[in-house]
Amino acid sequence: MDLRCLLFDLDGTLLRSDKTISPRTLRALEACRERGIKIGICTNRSENRAKPFLDQLGPEVIISSGGALVRYDGEIIFRAEFSPPETRRVLDRIQEICGVETEITVDGETAHYWNFKSDPGIMDKSWSGSTYCDFSRFSGSALKLCAKITDETFPALKAALPDCDCVRFSGEDWCKITKANATKENALRELCRVSGLSLAGFAAFGDDTPDIGMLRLCGLGVAMGNAVPAVKAAADVVIGTNDEDGIAEWLEEQFQ
């Protein structure tokens, strides 16, 4: 394989269940970098919430907020952002359909906001840079919003936001909302258009529904052993789970 860039989702893929990257995986990635292969992250997390892992990895490619922001070699090359009035409209639709006490998160370019009843930073240190906001008077722009939904409210919310990309995370009562062109696969196309990289030279690794597009688009799509069935069906290969060093084992086999 003539791979030029390895592109990883974070949660459920590069991260173990305890939200850490294993030492073995870090060693395998460094060995790939020594071969001239670029390392990329493609996550639904904001850059703010992904910062501890970005600092560890130093990736050349960062696709964050579900595809709403793309950074290549430190420079922003693509941004799909809701304006303040657009953000307010989405927040209003969420609260009208899901209820005024609905749990919500909002990604800004340099900040991350939440309105939970308890501080999520107590359980997960990657939330430590995030800020509480009740959203009643929020007037900023947003790269991505997430809302807690139910089987009944999600279809209604999606129908009320036809100009947005609304995707429910598998096995969770949460959905992500971005502009229609802010998907992982579209972000990857923009990256290749600006950087000159070829899609054929990418191997993409993922585990959940929002990863399907990029796995199909890249030269090689790799599903984790813990991935949902639809992701495994879309992939070219299925490897070990995120808790069993599936990525490290596969990289070692390919590049030993």
C-alpha positions as CSV (number, residue, x, y, z in Angstrom):
1,M,0.0,0.0,0.0
2,D,1.2,3.5,-0.9
3,L,-0.2,5.2,2.2
4,R,0.6,8.9,2.7
5,C,-1.7,9.7,5.6
6,L,-3.4,7.8,8.4
7,L,-6.6,9.5,9.5
8,F,-8.1,8.5,12.8
9,D,-11.4,9.2,14.6
10,L,-10.8,9.6,18.3
11,D,-13.5,8.2,20.6
12,G,-14.0,4.5,20.1
13,T,-11.1,4.4,17.7
14,L,-7.7,5.9,18.6
15,L,-8.9,6.3,22.2
16,R,-9.4,3.4,24.6
17,S,-12.5,3.4,26.7
18,D,-10.6,5.2,29.5
19,K,-10.0,8.1,27.0
20,T,-6.3,7.5,26.6
21,I,-4.0,6.5,23.8
22,S,-2.0,3.4,24.5
23,P,1.8,3.6,24.6
24,R,2.0,0.8,22.0
25,T,-0.2,2.8,19.6
26,L,1.8,6.0,20.1
27,R,5.0,4.0,19.3
28,A,3.4,2.5,16.2
29,L,2.3,6.0,15.0
30,E,5.7,7.4,15.5
31,A,7.2,4.5,13.5
32,C,4.8,5.4,10.6
33,R,5.8,9.1,10.8
34,E,9.5,8.1,10.6
35,R,8.5,6.4,7.3
36,G,7.2,9.7,6.0
37,I,3.5,8.9,6.6
38,K,1.4,11.8,7.9
39,I,-0.8,11.5,10.9
40,G,-4.3,13.0,10.9
41,I,-7.2,13.3,13.3
42,C,-10.9,13.4,12.1
43,T,-13.2,13.8,15.1
44,N,-16.6,15.1,16.2
45,R,-14.8,16.7,19.1
46,S,-13.9,20.4,19.0
47,E,-10.2,21.3,18.8
48,N,-10.7,22.5,22.4
49,R,-11.9,19.2,23.6
50,A,-9.4,17.2,21.6
51,K,-6.4,19.4,22.7
52,P,-4.8,16.8,25.1
53,F,-4.6,14.2,22.3
54,L,-3.5,16.7,19.7
55,D,-0.7,17.8,22.0
56,Q,0.3,14.1,22.3
57,L,0.2,13.4,18.6
58,G,1.2,16.6,16.8
59,P,-0.9,15.6,13.8
60,E,-0.3,17.3,10.4
61,V,-4.0,17.0,9.7
62,I,-6.8,18.0,12.1
63,I,-10.5,17.7,11.1
64,S,-12.6,18.7,14.1
65,S,-16.2,19.5,15.0
66,G,-17.5,16.7,12.7
67,G,-15.9,18.3,9.6
68,A,-16.6,21.9,10.3
69,L,-13.0,22.9,10.7
70,V,-9.9,21.6,8.9
71,R,-6.4,22.5,9.7
72,Y,-3.4,21.4,7.7
73,D,0.2,21.9,8.9
74,G,-1.1,24.4,11.5
75,E,-3.2,26.5,9.0
76,I,-7.0,26.6,8.8
77,I,-7.9,25.7,5.2
78,F,-11.7,25.1,5.6
79,R,-14.4,26.4,8.0
80,A,-18.1,25.8,7.9
81,E,-19.6,27.9,10.6
82,F,-23.1,28.9,11.7
83,S,-23.4,32.7,12.0
84,P,-24.7,34.1,15.3
85,P,-28.3,34.4,14.0
86,E,-28.1,30.8,12.5
87,T,-26.7,29.5,15.8
88,R,-29.6,31.1,17.6
89,R,-32.1,29.6,15.2
90,V,-30.7,26.1,15.8
91,L,-30.7,26.5,19.6
92,D,-34.3,27.7,19.4
93,R,-35.4,24.7,17.3
94,I,-33.7,22.3,19.8
95,Q,-35.4,23.9,22.8
96,E,-38.8,24.1,21.1
97,I,-38.7,20.4,20.0
98,C,-36.7,18.7,22.7
99,G,-37.5,21.0,25.6
100,V,-36.0,24.0,27.3
101,E,-34.0,21.9,29.7
102,T,-32.4,19.8,26.9
103,E,-28.7,19.2,27.4
104,I,-26.7,20.9,24.6
105,T,-23.1,21.5,23.7
106,V,-21.7,24.2,21.3
107,D,-18.3,24.2,19.6
108,G,-16.8,27.6,18.9
109,E,-13.5,27.9,17.2
110,T,-11.6,28.5,20.4
111,A,-14.2,27.6,23.1
112,H,-16.6,24.8,24.0
113,Y,-19.8,25.3,26.0
114,W,-22.3,23.0,27.8
115,N,-25.4,23.4,30.0
116,F,-25.4,20.1,31.9
117,K,-26.7,19.9,35.5
118,S,-23.4,18.5,36.7
119,D,-19.9,19.5,35.6
120,P,-18.7,16.9,32.9
121,G,-15.1,17.9,33.7
122,I,-15.3,15.9,37.0
123,M,-15.5,12.6,35.1
124,D,-13.6,13.5,32.0
125,K,-10.5,15.7,32.1
126,S,-10.8,16.6,28.4
127,W,-13.8,18.7,29.4
128,S,-11.6,20.9,31.7
129,G,-11.3,23.7,29.2
130,S,-15.1,23.9,28.5
131,T,-17.4,26.5,29.8
132,Y,-20.9,26.4,31.4
133,C,-23.6,28.3,29.5
134,D,-27.4,28.1,29.8
135,F,-27.8,29.2,26.2
136,S,-30.9,31.4,26.8
137,R,-28.9,34.4,25.7
138,F,-26.1,32.8,23.7
139,S,-25.3,35.1,20.8
140,G,-22.1,33.6,19.3
141,S,-21.3,31.6,16.2
142,A,-20.9,27.9,16.2
143,L,-19.0,25.2,14.3
144,K,-21.1,22.4,15.7
145,L,-24.0,21.8,18.2
146,C,-24.9,18.6,20.0
147,A,-28.3,17.9,21.6
148,K,-29.6,15.2,23.7
149,I,-32.6,13.6,21.9
150,T,-35.1,10.8,22.1
151,D,-36.4,8.4,19.5
152,E,-39.4,10.7,19.2
153,T,-37.6,14.1,19.1
154,F,-34.8,13.3,16.7
155,P,-36.9,12.9,13.5
156,A,-38.8,16.1,14.3
157,L,-35.5,18.0,15.0
158,K,-33.9,16.7,11.8
159,A,-37.0,17.7,9.8
160,A,-36.9,21.2,11.3
161,L,-33.3,21.7,10.3
162,P,-33.3,20.7,6.6
163,D,-30.3,22.8,5.8
164,C,-28.1,21.1,8.4
165,D,-26.3,17.8,8.7
166,C,-28.0,16.1,11.7
167,V,-26.6,12.7,12.6
168,R,-27.4,10.5,15.7
169,F,-24.5,8.8,17.4
170,S,-25.0,5.1,17.6
171,G,-26.1,3.8,21.0
172,E,-26.4,7.3,22.4
173,D,-29.2,9.8,23.0
174,W,-27.2,12.5,21.2
175,C,-27.0,14.0,17.8
176,K,-24.6,16.3,16.1
177,I,-25.7,19.3,14.1
178,T,-23.5,21.1,11.6
179,K,-23.9,23.0,8.4
180,A,-24.9,20.7,5.5
181,N,-21.4,20.8,4.0
182,A,-19.7,20.1,7.4
183,T,-19.2,16.3,7.2
184,K,-16.0,14.3,7.7
185,E,-16.0,13.2,4.0
186,N,-16.5,16.8,2.7
187,A,-13.8,18.0,5.0
188,L,-11.5,15.4,3.5
189,R,-12.3,16.5,0.0
190,E,-11.5,20.1,0.9
191,L,-8.2,19.0,2.5
192,C,-7.2,17.1,-0.7
193,R,-8.2,20.1,-2.9
194,V,-6.0,22.5,-1.0
195,S,-3.1,20.3,0.0
196,G,-2.6,18.3,-3.1
197,L,-2.9,15.0,-1.2
198,S,-4.7,12.2,-2.9
199,L,-7.7,10.4,-1.4
200,A,-6.1,7.1,-2.6
201,G,-3.2,7.7,-0.2
202,F,-5.4,7.9,2.9
203,A,-6.3,5.1,5.3
204,A,-9.2,6.2,7.5
205,F,-10.1,4.5,10.8
206,G,-13.5,4.7,12.5
207,D,-16.2,3.1,14.6
208,D,-19.4,5.0,14.3
209,T,-22.0,6.2,11.8
210,P,-20.4,9.6,11.1
211,D,-17.2,7.8,10.0
212,I,-18.9,5.8,7.1
213,G,-18.5,8.5,4.5
214,M,-14.7,9.0,5.0
215,L,-14.1,5.2,5.2
216,R,-15.8,4.8,1.8
217,L,-14.0,7.8,0.3
218,C,-10.4,7.0,1.3
219,G,-8.1,4.6,-0.4
220,L,-8.5,2.2,2.5
221,G,-11.3,2.2,5.0
222,V,-10.6,0.5,8.4
223,A,-13.3,-0.3,10.9
224,M,-12.5,-1.1,14.5
225,G,-13.5,-4.4,16.0
226,N,-15.9,-2.5,18.3
227,A,-17.4,-0.5,15.4
228,V,-21.2,-0.6,14.7
229,P,-22.3,-3.1,12.0
230,A,-22.9,-0.4,9.4
231,V,-19.3,0.9,9.7
232,K,-17.9,-2.7,9.4
233,A,-20.0,-3.2,6.3
234,A,-18.6,0.0,4.7
235,A,-14.9,-0.7,5.5
236,D,-12.3,-2.6,3.5
237,V,-10.9,-4.3,6.5
238,V,-11.9,-4.8,10.2
239,I,-9.2,-4.9,12.8
240,G,-9.1,-5.4,16.6
241,T,-11.0,-3.2,19.1
242,N,-9.9,0.1,20.5
243,D,-9.2,-1.6,23.9
244,E,-7.1,-4.3,22.4
245,D,-4.5,-2.2,20.6
246,G,-6.2,-3.0,17.3
247,I,-4.6,0.0,15.5
248,A,-1.1,-0.7,16.8
249,E,-1.4,-4.4,15.9
250,W,-2.5,-3.6,12.4
251,L,0.1,-1.0,11.8
252,E,2.9,-3.3,13.1
253,E,1.7,-6.0,10.7
254,Q,1.7,-3.6,7.7
255,F,4.9,-1.8,8.3
256,Q,7.2,-4.3,10.2
